[in-house]
Amino acid sequence: MTGQPALHYRLNVQQAVHLLCRTGDLRHQDRPVATAREGSEAHRQIQQSWPEDVAAEQGVKQTFTRDEFKLTLRGRLDGVADKTDALEIIEIKTLRHAPDLLPEGIQRRHQLQILLYARLWLMENPGGMDRRVRLTLVYFDISEQKSSASTEALTEQALIELTEPLLASLIDWFADLTLHRKQRNTFLSELSFPYPDFRLGQRELAEQVYRAIRDPAPLLLEAPTGSGKSLATLFPALKALAQGHIDQVVITTAKLANQEAAIAAVALLGIPRGKLRTLQLTAQDRVCQADSVCNLADCPRQTGFFERLPGALEDCLAEGFLGTEQLTAISLQQDLCPHGLQSMLIPWCDLVIGDYNYVFSPTVRNDFNFSINKTAILVDEAHNLPDRARDLFSASLRSRDYQQLQRQLNTPSSALAVASRKLAKEIRKQTVKSALEDSEPANVNRLQAALNKAVENFSACAESWLLKPHDLVSTVDVATVRTVETGLQQALQWLSICESAADDYACLTEVAEPQESLDLFTRHPRKRSEKSADKTVHLRCLSPARMLQPYLKASRTTVLFSATMTPPWYYQRLLGFPDNARKQRLRSPFSPNNLKLTVLPQINMRAAERSAQLPLLPALIASVYYAKPGNYWVFTPSFEYQKALAAQFAERHPDIEVISQVPGASRQDKDAFLQKFSSHSKSVGFTVLGGTFGESVDLPGDKLVGVIILGPGIPQMNRINECIAKYFSRQNLSGFDYAYKLPGWQKVVQAAGRVIRTEQDRGVVILADDRFLQPGYRELYPPHWQAETCSDMQFLESTIKQFWDNDEQTTST
């Protein structure tokens, strides 16, 4: 451990309380219930009422130094009155309910927080041991605009005696963490790459990632599919970890398959147990046990959670690798909620692997982790991030949800039932006219203000209802609790997003009849009756750049990598990357001669012409197939089109096995679809461009020898996409490119990337549409694409057959 720099940890008092409090249920964690604006207004209102001898917003900081680490604890006191004979520390908490409803666990956290504030103040401003100290907690109910206070009095000596064990426990925790990190860094500094050498282009990729972490600057990295990105990004990140440039690596992905690839890369490194704490983050519906005792209303694994947490943390951190199975096993041994335990482990693990939600969602992200650790974020398949981020920073309210809640309560006159009814009514009012098309801005603003007031009122009533004891014996009551919690979550999301919304948002409305499934935001919905219509109002994020800024700045660096990061300026602007962001496009490790890429300009897959192309396409697919029978995929623009095309092809070519993607398929259905394409099968698969099989699918060798891509993947023209186009047009940019062309192109490159997965693979890609020859598309081609144009369908089969014949001649030679 000698020669390594001393570690310096920094955390605020609220974060320290997060570690120290061992009281309460999991579902009763202290969380913000007011928006930032409401909290600031409440603080200002209370502080303005104080006498002149009370100082507001006073900072405190203390650094504790040990042999191999420093711990700096800081905070900001809402109010301090420091006199010779007495000291008063004041802390303000905003609520949406009466203070007497606060659970014991939250009360204890508030008490610990003000206790530590007082101790830090005394360490900077010591007085006499007999001096009286008053700890005053002020609770402000923003729904009633009322405040109440509780005060605890003690001497300075008593306060020191109470806080000394707390500080000692905190220091012991970071001493253990320091010991682990020193040992980890020593081991990782000697870690070797698991293969004798890097694949072509892989070393350059690894070097780029290491430099981005060592000399912090965001990196946008394009590396072709099959180039070993998982290992080539993980290995340099661990080396940077060993050098102390970062404390933690977070690999975040859009799909489970990419998480599994990252976990496989970890396994390749052969790291012994306990040397690297690796945590796989798993969705609650997959990690929690679906047994009779697990429900949202009364789960014994959540009750008393924090009392049993220390033992589980110790067991988990000693384990080293914490996949879903390992985490669940330890959780059940300790009788703890696995999903809750998972969230507590995030700050103390060296490598965290999980979905985008855990890094970029304002409601799921663990902010404590990113504030206490210097973190490098590796974003896999980053071309998915813009759309996912738009979803994470959007909010919706649906009238039917709150009408259902009102009916479930069976108490029409209760405060929550009345609030639910009023909120449903305001949602219906908001949809009287479309905020984009017909409404005058002033009218929309008035409706918006009324809607927000109804949301705030519902949130206050829902918070109070959930904190009050209820009879939770019947399944109906359990379902009601679930509905209330879901409604409250949506309401708080709405308030948070609404407060942040600016010109990069659009307010959209949707009207649908019950039991009817519609595409979101249809341009001209037909008239529906007021009573039967289900109405939804949306705050839709058009560009996530501004909202992502705090999340990107909270990490040491962010590396985005994908096979489709072209053009880089598109992602840089859309994701809000700074001007100093590095952009790198790596060459393919595979020979361009292994890929036969042909453009068919005689095909027109524009929406108005697609149906006319149907009679031509079966012959096209058959020509490609008969040139060399094997496994091929046809990427279609929609499920409806796929169904019609697959039927015609099967009718004309009954000798060829047809396998079609099923809409709304389960994971088992997806696995079954992929298993039908083996090294011995010769089938044509029909799937949807941009769907579940368009990326993160690895079928090397003869499992997939070619794909036919029908059209450039232009997204459907709807109100969301039109709003996106108009937003970027207002920025003097090409709205069509941002909303349609570039998102579609991502799907094309990803689909084409399913073919060549290893150095030995050979295959064909057919781009069927005249637009692929337009200059605007040609300039987006990856460097390793050597496209040919074939205007003669009869010539197509012979030119592809020649490609395969050359392959056989090379093999025999």
Residue pairs with C-beta under 8 A, 6 or more apart in sequence:
1 68
1 182
1 183
1 186
4 182
4 185
4 186
4 244
5 244
6 68
6 69
6 70
7 68
7 69
7 70
7 178
7 181
7 182
7 244
8 69
8 70
8 71
8 72
9 69
9 70
9 71
9 72
9 174
9 177
9 372
10 71
10 72
10 74
10 372
11 71
11 72
11 73
11 74
11 371
11 372
12 73
12 74
12 75
12 371
13 73
13 74
13 75
13 113
13 116
13 117
13 120
14 75
14 113
15 368
15 371
15 372
16 73
16 116
16 170
17 30
17 109
17 112
17 113
17 116
18 109
18 368
19 170
19 173
20 112
20 166
20 169
20 170
21 105
21 108
21 109
21 112
21 306
22 306
22 307
22 309
22 310
23 104
23 105
23 108
23 306
23 307
24 103
24 104
24 105
24 106
24 108
24 109
24 304
24 305
24 306
25 103
25 105
25 302
25 303
25 304
25 305
25 306
26 301
26 302
26 305
26 306
26 337
26 340
27 296
27 302
28 103
28 104
28 105
28 106
29 105
29 106
30 105
30 106
30 109
30 110
32 39
33 94
33 95
33 96
33 459
33 463
33 492
34 42
34 94
34 95
34 96
34 142
35 495
35 496
35 499
36 499
37 499
38 94
38 142
39 94
42 92
42 94
42 140
42 142
43 78
43 92
43 94
45 140
46 92
46 138
46 140
46 147
47 56
47 57
47 78
47 79
47 92
50 56
50 79
50 90
53 81
53 83
54 79
54 80
54 81
54 88
54 90
55 79
55 80
55 81
55 82
56 78
56 79
57 76
57 77
57 78
58 76
58 77
58 79
58 80
58 121
59 74
59 75
59 76
59 77
60 74
60 75
60 76
60 77
60 117
60 120
60 121
60 124
61 72
61 73
61 74
61 75
61 120
61 124
62 72
62 73
62 74
62 120
62 123
62 124
63 70
63 71
63 72
63 73
64 70
64 71
64 72
64 73
64 167
64 171
66 171
66 175
66 178
68 178
68 182
69 174
69 175
69 178
71 170
71 171
71 174
73 116
73 120
73 170
74 120
75 116
75 117
75 120
77 89
77 90
77 91
77 117
77 121
78 90
78 91
78 92
78 138
79 88
79 89
79 90
79 91
79 92
79 136
80 87
80 88
80 89
80 90
80 121
81 87
81 88
81 90
82 121
82 125
82 127
84 127
84 131
85 131
85 132
86 131
86 132
86 133
86 134
87 118
87 121
87 122
87 127
87 131
87 132
87 133
87 134
87 156
88 133
88 134
88 135
88 136
89 114
89 117
89 118
89 121
89 133
89 134
89 135
89 136
90 136
90 138
91 110
91 113
91 114
91 117
91 135
91 136
91 137
91 138
92 138
92 140
93 110
93 137
93 138
93 139
93 140
94 139
94 140
94 142
95 102
95 139
95 140
95 141
95 142
95 463
96 141
96 142
96 143
96 456
96 459
96 460
96 463
96 464
97 141
97 143
97 460
97 463
97 464
97 467
98 141
98 464
99 139
99 141
99 148
99 150
101 464
101 467
101 468
102 110
102 139
102 467
103 467
105 306
110 137
111 135
111 137
111 152
112 166
114 135
114 136
114 137
115 135
115 159
115 162
115 163
115 166
116 163
116 166
118 133
118 135
118 159
118 163
119 159
119 160
119 163
119 167
122 133
122 156
122 159
122 160
127 156
128 156
129 155
129 156
129 157
129 160
130 155
130 156
130 157
131 155
131 156
132 153
132 154
132 155
133 153
133 154
133 155
133 156
133 159
134 151
134 152
134 153
135 151
135 152
135 153
135 154
136 149
136 150
136 151
137 149
137 150
137 151
138 147
138 148
138 149
139 147
139 148
139 149
139 150
140 146
140 147
141 147
141 148
141 460
142 456
142 460
143 456
143 457
143 460
154 162
177 348
180 277
180 317
181 247
181 350
183 275
184 241
184 242
184 275
184 276
184 277
184 350
185 241
185 242
185 243
185 244
186 242
187 242
187 271
187 272
187 275
187 276
188 238
188 239
188 241
188 242
188 275
188 276
189 239
189 242
189 243
191 235
191 238
191 239
191 242
191 269
191 271
193 235
194 231
194 268
194 269
194 270
198 206
198 232
199 227
199 228
199 232
199 589
199 759
200 587
200 589
201 223
201 227
201 586
201 587
201 588
201 589
202 227
202 228
202 231
202 232
202 589
203 232
204 586
205 221
205 223
205 227
205 228
205 229
205 232
205 233
205 561
205 586
206 232
206 233
206 235
206 236
207 236
208 219
208 221
208 582
208 584
208 586
209 219
209 221
209 232
209 233
209 236
209 237
209 378
209 559
210 236
210 237
210 239
210 240
212 218
212 219
212 557
212 559
212 582
213 236
213 237
213 240
213 245
213 246
213 376
213 556
213 557
213 559
214 240
214 243
214 245
216 556
216 557
217 557
217 580
217 581
217 582
218 552
218 557
218 558
218 559
218 560
218 577
218 578
218 580
218 581
218 582
219 557
219 558
219 559
219 560
219 561
219 581
219 582
219 583
219 584
220 382
220 560
220 561
220 565
220 568
220 571
220 572
220 577
220 581
220 582
220 583
220 584
221 559
221 560
221 561
221 562
221 565
221 584
221 586
222 561
222 562
222 563
222 564
222 565
222 566
222 568
222 584
222 585
222 586
223 229
223 232
223 561
223 562
223 563
223 586
224 563
224 586
224 587
224 588
224 589
224 590
224 753
224 782
224 784
225 563
225 750
225 753
225 754
225 756
225 757
226 589
226 590
226 698
226 753
226 756
226 757
226 758
226 761
227 586
227 588
227 589
228 589
229 380
229 561
230 258
230 261
230 262
230 264
230 265
230 380
231 265
231 268
233 251
233 378
233 380
233 559
233 561
234 249
234 251
234 262
234 265
234 266
234 269
234 351
234 378
235 265
235 269
237 246
237 249
237 376
237 378
238 249
238 269
238 276
238 351
240 246
240 376
241 247
241 248
241 249
241 350
245 374
245 376
245 556
246 373
246 374
246 375
246 376
246 556
247 350
247 373
247 374
247 375
248 349
248 350
248 351
248 352
248 369
248 373
248 374
248 375
248 376
249 350
249 351
249 352
249 375
249 376
249 378
250 351
250 352
250 353
250 354
250 358
250 359
250 375
250 376
250 377
250 378
250 555
251 259
251 262
251 351
251 352
251 353
251 354
251 378
251 380
252 353
252 354
252 355
252 356
252 358
252 359
252 360
252 377
252 378
252 379
252 380
253 259
253 262
253 353
253 354
253 355
253 356
253 379
253 380
253 381
254 355
254 356
254 380
254 381
254 384
254 385
254 388
255 381
255 384
255 695
255 696
257 696
257 697
258 380
258 381
258 696
259 280
259 353
259 354
259 355
261 380
261 696
262 353
262 380
263 278
263 280
263 323
263 353
266 276
266 278
266 321
266 351
271 320
272 320
273 319
273 320
273 321
274 318
274 319
274 320
275 320
276 320
276 321
276 350
276 351
277 317
277 320
277 322
277 348
277 349
277 350
277 351
278 320
278 321
278 322
278 349
278 350
278 351
278 352
278 353
279 322
279 327
279 342
279 345
279 346
279 349
279 351
279 352
279 353
279 354
280 322
280 323
280 324
280 327
280 353
280 354
281 342
281 346
281 352
281 353
281 354
281 355
281 358
282 324
282 327
282 338
282 339
282 342
282 354
283 355
284 339
286 324
287 324
287 327
287 328
287 338
287 339
287 342
288 294
288 337
288 338
288 339
289 328
289 332
289 338
293 299
293 300
293 301
294 301
295 478
295 482
296 478
296 481
296 482
296 485
297 472
297 477
297 478
297 481
297 482
298 472
298 478
299 337
300 335
301 331
301 335
301 336
301 337
301 338
301 340
302 337
302 340
305 336
305 337
305 340
308 334
308 335
308 336
309 336
309 341
309 344
311 334
312 330
312 331
312 333
312 334
312 336
312 341
313 341
313 344
313 345
313 348
315 330
315 333
315 334
316 322
316 327
316 330
316 341
316 345
317 345
317 348
317 349
319 326
319 330
322 330
322 345
322 349
327 338
327 341
327 342
327 345
328 338
330 341
331 337
331 338
331 341
332 338
334 341
343 366
346 352
346 358
346 366
346 369
347 366
347 368
347 369
347 372
347 373
352 358
352 369
356 379
356 384
356 385
356 388
356 389
356 392
357 364
357 365
357 392
358 364
358 365
358 366
359 365
359 377
359 379
359 551
360 385
360 388
360 389
360 392
360 548
360 551
361 392
362 392
362 393
362 493
362 496
363 489
363 492
363 493
365 551
367 554
369 375
370 551
370 554
370 555
371 554
374 555
374 556
375 554
375 555
375 556
376 555
376 556
376 557
376 558
376 559
377 555
377 557
377 558
377 559
378 559
378 561
379 385
379 558
379 559
379 560
379 561
380 561
380 562
381 562
381 695
381 696
382 560
382 561
382 562
382 565
382 571
383 562
383 563
383 564
383 565
383 571
383 746
383 750
384 562
385 560
385 575
386 544
386 571
386 574
386 575
386 743
387 743
389 541
389 544
389 547
389 548
389 575
390 540
390 541
390 542
390 543
390 544
391 541
392 544
393 497
393 500
393 541
393 544
393 547
394 497
394 538
394 539
394 540
394 541
395 490
395 493
395 494
395 496
395 497
395 498
395 538
395 539
396 490
396 494
396 536
396 537
396 538
396 539
397 423
397 427
397 451
397 455
397 490
397 491
397 494
397 536
397 537
398 427
398 534
398 535
398 536
399 424
399 427
399 428
399 534
399 535
399 536
400 424
400 514
400 534
401 483
401 486
401 487
401 490
402 420
402 421
402 423
402 424
402 427
402 458
402 487
403 420
403 421
403 424
404 483
405 416
405 420
405 480
405 483
405 484
405 487
406 412
406 417
406 420
406 421
406 424
408 476
408 479
408 480
408 483
409 416
409 417
409 420
409 480
411 417
412 418
415 461
415 464
415 465
416 458
416 461
416 462
416 464
416 465
416 484
418 461
419 454
419 457
419 458
419 460
419 461
419 462
420 458
420 487
422 454
422 457
422 458
423 454
423 455
423 457
423 458
423 491
425 454
426 447
426 450
426 451
426 454
427 451
427 535
427 536
427 537
428 530
428 533
428 535
429 447
429 450
429 451
430 447
430 448
430 451
430 509
430 535
430 537
431 509
431 510
431 511
431 535
431 536
431 537
432 447
433 439
433 443
433 444
434 508
434 509
435 444
435 506
435 507
435 508
435 509
436 506
436 507
436 508
436 719
436 723
439 447
444 507
448 498
448 507
451 537
452 494
452 495
452 498
455 491
455 494
455 495
456 495
458 487
458 488
458 491
459 488
459 491
459 492
459 495
462 484
462 487
462 488
462 491
463 488
465 484
466 481
466 484
466 485
466 488
470 477
470 481
471 477
472 478
472 481
494 539
497 505
497 539
497 541
498 539
500 547
501 539
502 546
503 727
503 730
504 541
504 542
504 543
504 545
504 546
504 727
505 539
505 540
505 541
505 542
506 539
506 540
506 542
506 720
506 723
506 727
507 537
507 538
507 539
507 540
508 521
508 537
508 538
508 540
508 719
508 720
508 723
509 535
509 536
509 537
509 538
510 518
510 520
510 521
510 522
510 525
510 535
510 536
510 537
510 538
511 525
511 528
511 533
511 534
511 535
511 536
512 518
512 525
512 528
512 533
512 534
512 536
513 528
513 532
513 533
513 534
514 532
514 534
518 525
519 716
519 718
520 718
520 720
521 538
521 718
521 719
521 720
522 718
522 719
523 717
523 718
523 719
540 720
540 723
541 547
542 723
542 724
542 727
543 574
543 724
543 727
543 728
544 574
544 575
544 576
545 573
545 574
545 575
545 576
546 576
548 575
548 576
549 576
552 558
552 575
552 576
552 577
560 571
560 575
563 749
563 750
563 753
563 782
564 745
564 746
564 749
564 750
565 571
565 583
565 585
566 585
566 749
566 780
566 782
567 742
567 780
568 583
568 585
570 737
570 738
570 742
571 577
572 581
572 583
573 733
574 738
585 783
587 783
587 784
588 782
588 783
588 784
589 759
590 756
590 758
590 759
590 761
590 784
591 759
592 784
592 785
592 786
594 756
594 761
594 762
594 763
595 755
595 756
595 762
595 763
595 764
595 765
595 784
595 785
595 786
596 762
596 763
596 764
596 765
596 788
596 800
596 803
597 752
597 764
597 765
597 767
597 785
597 786
597 787
597 788
598 764
598 765
598 766
598 767
598 787
598 788
598 789
598 790
598 796
598 799
598 800
599 767
599 772
599 773
599 787
599 788
599 789
599 790
600 620
600 766
600 767
600 768
600 769
600 790
600 791
600 793
600 796
601 769
601 770
601 772
601 773
601 789
601 791
602 770
602 791
602 793
603 613
603 616
603 617
603 620
603 710
603 768
603 769
603 770
604 612
604 613
604 769
604 770
605 613
605 637
605 710
605 711
605 712
605 768
605 769
606 711
610 637
610 641
610 711
613 710
614 644
614 645
614 648
615 648
616 793
617 645
617 648
617 649
617 710
617 768
618 645
618 648
618 649
618 652
618 653
619 652
619 793
620 708
620 766
620 768
620 793
620 796
621 632
621 634
621 649
621 684
621 708
622 649
622 652
622 653
622 656
623 793
623 796
623 797
623 800
624 632
624 706
624 708
624 764
624 766
624 796
624 797
624 800
625 632
625 653
625 656
625 684
626 797
627 764
627 797
627 798
627 800
627 801
627 803
627 804
628 705
628 800
628 801
628 804
629 682
630 682
630 702
630 705
630 706
631 677
631 681
631 682
631 683
631 684
631 685
631 699
631 702
631 703
631 704
631 705
631 706
632 683
632 684
632 685
632 704
632 705
632 706
632 707
632 708
633 684
633 685
633 686
633 687
633 693
633 704
633 706
633 707
633 708
633 751
633 754
634 642
634 645
634 684
634 685
634 686
634 687
634 707
634 708
634 710
635 687
635 688
635 689
635 694
635 707
635 708
635 709
635 710
635 747
635 751
636 642
636 645
636 686
636 687
636 688
636 689
636 710
637 688
637 689
637 710
637 711
637 713
638 688
639 661
639 663
639 688
641 710
642 660
642 661
642 686
642 687
642 688
643 660
645 686
646 658
646 660
646 686
649 656
649 658
649 684
649 686
650 656
650 658
656 682
656 683
656 684
657 681
657 682
657 683
657 684
658 683
658 684
658 686
659 673
659 676
659 677
659 683
659 684
659 685
659 686
660 685
660 686
660 687
661 673
661 685
661 686
661 687
661 688
661 691
661 692
661 693
662 669
662 673
665 673
665 692
670 692
670 693
673 685
673 693
674 693
674 697
674 699
676 683
676 685
677 683
677 685
677 699
677 703
677 704
678 703
679 701
679 702
679 703
685 693
687 693
687 694
688 694
689 709
689 710
689 711
689 713
689 747
689 748
689 751
690 713
690 744
690 746
690 747
693 754
694 747
694 750
694 751
694 754
695 750
695 751
695 753
695 754
697 754
698 757
699 754
699 757
700 757
700 758
700 761
701 757
701 758
701 760
701 761
704 754
704 755
704 763
705 755
705 762
705 763
705 764
706 755
706 763
706 764
706 765
706 766
707 751
707 752
707 754
707 755
707 763
707 764
707 765
707 766
708 766
708 768
709 748
709 751
709 752
709 765
709 766
709 767
709 768
710 768
710 769
711 768
711 769
711 771
712 741
712 744
712 745
712 748
712 769
712 771
712 772
712 777
713 743
713 744
713 745
713 746
713 747
713 748
714 740
714 741
714 744
715 721
715 739
715 740
715 743
715 744
717 740
721 739
721 740
722 739
724 735
724 738
724 739
725 735
725 736
725 738
725 739
725 740
726 735
727 735
728 734
728 735
728 737
728 738
728 739
729 735
734 741
741 776
745 777
745 780
748 767
749 782
752 765
752 767
755 761
755 763
755 764
755 765
756 762
756 763
762 803
762 804
762 807
764 800
764 803
767 787
771 777
772 778
772 787
773 789
778 787
781 787
788 799
790 796
790 799
